[in-house]
Amino acid sequence: MTDDDRRANATGLLLDRETRLRCESGVLSSRIGDEIVVLAEQRGVYFGLDEVGAFIFEWVGRGHSLGQIHANITDAFDSDPQTAWDDLVDFSLQMIHLGLLVRDRS
């Protein structure tokens, strides 16, 4: 595995192409056009996700690995694979930090 295939945040959480995430309990979401609004019910805070964020959030909800989501992003948005991977990992780490997503250990 190369450094390009994995990335860790300050707490040492490693994300790689096999990683699967899921919504944290108490997180609700609703699609509005091309965007998704995500509500962290326990904290009473909501977030708006743009088209790409909504795409990722929906694929996470379907139980796909980050590698599968990455392949779908590059196809759907005709993006550079390395940039798409970096953005996917950054987005995932941010959602974890905000308490919206957690690693699926099942």
Protein Blocks (a to p, Z undefined) as FASTA:
>chain_A
ZZklpccdfkopacdfklccdddehiacddehjbccdddfknopacdddfklmmmmmmmm
nopafklmmmmmmmmnopafklmmmmmmmmmmmmmmnopaccdfZZ
